[in-house]
Amino acid sequence: METYDVIVVGGGNAGLVASITAAELGKKVLLIEAAPPNERGGNTKYTRDIRYAHSSEDKFTSGEYTKIELFNDLKGVSGDGFNQQLVNMVIDESESIPDWMLKHGIIFKGSIRGTLGLSRTNAFFLGGGKALVNTYYRVAEKLGVKVLYSSTLVDFNIKDNRCESIVVYSKEGEREIPVKSLILASGGFEANVDKLKEVWGERANNFIVRGTKHNRGIPLFQLIKYGAETVGPKKGGHMVAVDARAPKFDGGIVTRIDAIPVGIVLNKRGERFYDEGEDMWPKRYAIWGQLIAEQPDQIAYAIIDSKMVNDFMPTAYPPITAMSLDPLLSQLEIDKEKAVSTINSYNQAVVEKGNCNLSILDECHTVGIQPPKSHWARKIDTPPFYAYPLKPGLTFTYMGLKVNKEARVLTSDGEFENIFATGEIMSGNVLTRGYLGGFGLTIGTVFGWRAGEYASGKH
């Protein structure tokens, strides 16, 4: 039976970075990917940018983004629950990411300016995540990495905290593969509805998985049975508001609705339930999936008028449209009478100070209503009127494997000798709630380096 120095499970950014790192250190590498070739890449194929610290404006960003600012941004969305040592490591090493990506064939765009508010903090790469995935696969294969597609790790053979072999299932059946060093980069469990229901109950049936359908968490839950320590909240995840008309799986980034901060959001009872203008959208878009998950039937509606229709990123699906509120609301599954009352109360509470400016925390706000709208408040009074139906869109889950700075997986009484993890399967060490756009790739890249190096015995 053929043997390998390093086996990597999961073929998205994190697994590819780990595979390339190990192969460049002279190791014989096997990459096991659950998807077929045309669906490979995990959630990476839906990305388009990466966040990293930089002390001055570079070719890809519009200004400096210091390590302290990145740390504070992460703390602002995630709170204090993360592992500060690991967070500092990711931030420190993030400075090296663009050079590494360039060296491995990724082409960046120039600084992107627009409604995203990410031009200073994130670099956008040409062709998006699909191009990144294809480029890294070409690099890996040139380095001699063997790829096993449509294959799932289903079990481990572990003795004295050392993995001796793994069991892999494919259409040809099960086979056992000997292990010297193992890197898990197989993502979370967002596509496993049964596991989601254990946490969320029947509400999980109404979730849309905008990420890959192949992330079912089988390696994660199997290793937990063998004593792996977990980290991250069970309900934690990168969950955004997506169009309720999106497909159940694999909708990707285009299903996200960015109309929320420019308008208002109502649940099916016709009530507002959160401040739509609390903070800049890149810092708040990732809380809205969880907010909607807590609403009746996990459905909500973003309501805007003609003044606002060009103030956010274009959507994959057209809005529901009408020339007045009554026929608009009649097309929605909503308490129409209460919705009209809510919109009227909101309009009366709006204080427009100057022109609405979505690029700053402006002074257009509401007075005397709960919840308030702290910024970008404008009356919804100019036809035509528009609505977008919203559901929770789960990208990846945060509960995962606890690791140390070597990316080594920990147990309740120590660590596995030769099992490492990178990417979404261990993101809960860094992310506890909320999300920063482009930071998932950052985590996967830095820990991909670490896992590849330590699994190869470099340190």
N, C-alpha and C positions, 0 to 999 in steps of 0.2 A: 504494500500500500504506500502511495506517495505521501511524503511528510513535508511539513512546512515549518519555517522558523516562526512565522507570525500568521495567525488567522484573524481576519477582521470580519465582523458580522455587521452588515449594513453598508449600503453603497451610496449614501448621500455625501454632503460636503465633509462631515466629520470623519466618516469611514474612509473616504478617498484621501483626505489629508493624512490620516494615520497610515494608510497603505503606502502612499508615496514616500512619506518620511521613513518608514521602515525599509522600503525597497532601496532608497537612496543610501541607507546605511549598510547595504549589501545583503539584506535578508531576503529569503525566499518567502513570498507572501501569497496567501489565498484570500480573496475577497468573496464573501458569501452575500448575495443580494436576493431579497425575497421576491422582487418584481422581475418580470421578463424584461428583455433589453429595451423595448419601446416605452416602458414605464419606470425605468430605473431612476435613481437619484433621490428617493424619499421626498421630503418637503423642500429640498434645496431647489428643485426645478421651478418652484413658485416664487423664488426670491429675485431680487434685482439690485440690492445694495448691501453694503456692510458698514458697520459703525466701528470707528477706531479713534484712539487718542492721537492728536498731532499738535505739536507746539507752535506751528505756524501754518498759514495758508499753503496748500500744495496744489499740484496740477489738477486734483480731483475734487477739491473742496473750496469753499469760498472764504474760509477764515480758520483761525486756530480753534482747537477743541481740546482743552487741557485734560490731564488725567483726573484732576480734582473735579472738574465740571462733569466729566463722564461718571465719576463715582457718585456725585450728588444727583445727577439725573437718574441713575439706577436706584439710588436710595429713595428718591422722590416717588417713583412708581412702585417700588417693591418693599419699602419699609426696611426694618432692621433684621429681618429673619434670615438673611443670607450669610454664608461663610465669608467673613471679611478677608481672610487670608487668600482664599481662592479668587475672590472678586478682584483684589489688588493685583494678583498674579495675571489674571485675564487682561485687566486694564493696562498694566505695565507692558505686557507682551503684545498687546494689540497694535502698538506703534509699528511693529515689524510686518504686519499683515500685508499692506499694499505691495511692498517689495517682493515678498514671497509669492504673492499671486501673480505679479508681473513676470517673475522668473519662470512661473509654471504656465504661462500662456494666456492669462486672463488680460483682456483689453478693457481699460476703464474709459468711461466718457469724461468729458470735461465737467466742470462744476455745473450742477443742475439747479436752476432757480425756479421757484414756482410755489404752488399751494401746499406742497408737502412739508415745507419748513425744515428740510433735512440737508440743504445744500452745504451747510457748514460742518455738519457732524458725520455725514455718511458719504461714501463713494459709490457711484453707480457703475455697474459693469455692462459692457456691450453685449447685447443678446440675452440679458437676464440670466436666471438660474439654469435654464436649459443649456445655454452655451457654456456656462461654468461647469456643469456636470459633464457634458460631452468632452470638454477640454481636459478635465482632470482624468477621465477614463482613458483618453488617448495617452496622456502622460504616464499613467499607471501601467498600461499595457506595454508601452515602450520600455518601461523599467522591468518588465517581466512578471508583473502581477497577474496571476491567474484569476479569472472571474467566474464564479459559479452562480448562474441566474436561476430564478424561480425556485429558490431553495430557502428553507426556513430552519433555523436552529430550534430544535424542540426539546433537547435534554442535554444535561451535563453529566460527566462521570468525574466526581470530585472526591479526592481522598486527602485528608489532612490539610484542607484549605488549598489544595492544588488541583487544578483541572487537568485530568489525564487525557480526556477525549470529549468530543461532543457528538451528539446525534443530529443529523441533518436530514430533513424530509424534502423530497422533490417528487415529481410525477413518476420517477423511476423507483420510488420507494424510499426506505430509510437506509442510511449508511452511517457508520461510525468513523470519525476522522480523528487521528491522534493530535494532541495539542502540546506545543511547547510554550507559546505565549498566545493569549487570546485577548482581542480588543472588541468590546461590544459597542457598536454605534448604530443600533437597530431602532432607535427612536422610542417614542412613548407608546401609549395604548389608546390614542384618540379614535382609532377605527374599530375598536372592540366595544361594541354597544353593550354587551353583557357586563363587561367590567365597568363601563361608565354607569350603568344602571345600579351597580352595587354602591356607587357613591352618590349619584344624583337621583336615583329612583326612576320613575316613569318619565320624568322630564327629559331624560337622555334620548328618548325616542324622537324628540322634536329638535335635537341638535343637528346641524349640518357640519360635516367634517370637510372643511375646505382644503385639508391636507390629503396626504396619500392614503389610499384604502389599505395599504400593506402594513401600516404600523399598528399591529394588534397587541404588542407588548408580550409576546410569548417568551422570548429570552428573559425579559425583565422579571416576569412573575415566576418563571421556572427557577431563576437564580435566587430569588427571595426564599423559595422553598429550601434552598441549600444554605441559608443563613446570611445572605447578603443584607446589609443594613440599608434602610431606605431613608430618603430625605425628600422634603417638599410636601406641601399640602395635597391631600387626596383630590380635592376639588380644584387645585391649582392648574392653570393652563393658559396658553396664549389663545384667548377666545375673543373674537371681535364680532361686531354686528355685520352680518352679510344679508344679501338679498334673499328673502324667504323663498324665492322662485329658483334658487340655485340648485344644482344637483346634490344628492346626498353625500357623495364623495368627490374629491379631486376637482373642486371648483376653482381653487387657486386664489391668487390675490385679486383677480378682477371682480370677484363676487362681493368684495368689501364695499360698504356704503359710507362715503365720507361727507354726507349731507348733514350729519347730526349737529355739528357746531354752528351751522348757518341757520338752522331752523329749530323746531322743537320735536320731541319724541313723546308719543302717547302709547299707553298700553291698551289692551282691548276694552278696558273699562272707560277709556277716554281720558285717562289721567296722565299727567306728567309725573315722573318718578325720580328724576335726577337732573342736576345742573348740566345742561348741554354745553355751556361755555365756561366750565370750571378752569380749564388750563389749555395750553397749546395742544392742538389735535395730536401731534406725534407722541405726546406724553399721556394722552387720555384715550386714544382710540381702542386700546387693548382692554379697557375695563368694561366696555359696553356689551360684550358677549355675555359676561357673567351677570351684568345687571338685567339683561333681557331674560336670561335663564331663570331668574327669580320672579318673573312676571307671569300672570295667568296664561297658560298654554304656550308659554315661551314665544310670544309674538308681540311685536310692537310696530309702530309706524313713524317714520320721519316725515314731517309735514313742512313744506316750504311753499313760497310763492314765486312769481316771475322775477322778482328783484334778486333772488338768490340762486337761480338755476345755473348760473355759470360760475359759481363761487367754489366749486369743489371738483374733484377728479371725475371724469366721465364714468358712467356706469355701464355694466354689461347688459343690463335689462332696462328698458324704457320705464320712466315713472308712470304711475297711474295719474291720470290728468282729468281736470274738469274746470269749467269757467267759474264755478262758485263752490263754496264749501259743502253744501248739502249733497249735491250729486257726487262729489269726491268721496265724502265719508260713506255714502251709500254703497260704494264699491269695496269697502273695507269691512272686516269682521270686527266691528267696534261699536260701543255704545254711542250712537250718533248724538243724542241729546247732550250727554255729558261732555263729549268731545267739543261740540260747539261752545259750550259754556267755558271749558278750559281754554280754548283758543281766544275767546272774547276776554276772559280775565287776564290772560297773558298779554294780549294787545294793550289793554288798559294799564298794565304795569310797566310797559316798556318805557325806558328813558334813553332816547337816542342823543348822545353827546357827540356831535360831529359825525363824520362818515364812518360807517362800519369798516374796520381794518382788521382782516383776518391774520395779518402778519405780526400783529402785536396783541398784547392783552389790553384791548381798547376800553373805553368808558361807556359803551352802549350796554346797558344792563337793565334789570327789572327791580322794582321796588314794591314790597308789600305782598309778595306771593311766595309760596313754598312748593317745591324747591325753587330757589332763585335761578335766574340765568345771569351769570356774573359778567359775561362779555359777549359781544357780537349779537346783542338782542335787537331785533327789528320786528316791527309789526308784520303779521301775516295778513295782508289786506289787499294785495294787488294781483288780480287774476292774469293768467290762469294759475290754478293751484295744483300742487303736485304731492304725491305720496309714494314712499318706498316702503314695502313690507319688510320687516327685519326679523331675523332669527339669530340665535347664537351660532357663530361659526368657529368651530374648534380647530385650531391648527396643530398644536401639540400639547401634551400634558406635562406637568412639572414634577409629579411624584416619580422618583426614580432611584437610581443607585447612588449611595453615598461614596464619595471618593476623597482621596487626599491630593496633595499638590503633584504627585507623580501620576495622577489619573488612575491609581490603583483602587480597586473596589474594596470597600471595608466590610467587615463582618461585625457582629455584636461584641466579639471578643478579640478582634484583631483585623487581619486583612487577608485577602486571597493572594497567594504567592505569585500567580501568573495570569490574573484576570484584570483587565483595565477597561475603562469606559470613557467615551467622549460623545458630545452632541446632546441631543434631546433626552436620551436615556439617563443623563446625569445633570440635566439643566437645573433641577431643583436645588442643587448646591449653590447656585447663583441667583436664580429667579424664584421668588416665592409668590408674588402676585404682580399684576400689571406686566408691562413689556415695553421695551425700547426698540423701535424699528431698526432692523439690521443687526441686532445684538445676538440673535441666535447663531448666525454664521460666525460671529466673533468667538463665542464660547466653543463651538465645534472646531474652529481652526486652531485656537490656542491649545485646547485639550487634545486635539488630533496630533499636534506636534508632540505634546508630552507623552501621550499614550504610545505613539510610534517609537519615540526614543527609549522610553523605559521598557517597553515590550521587547525592544531590540537589544537591551543590555548596554545602551550607550553610557548610562550614568552609574 
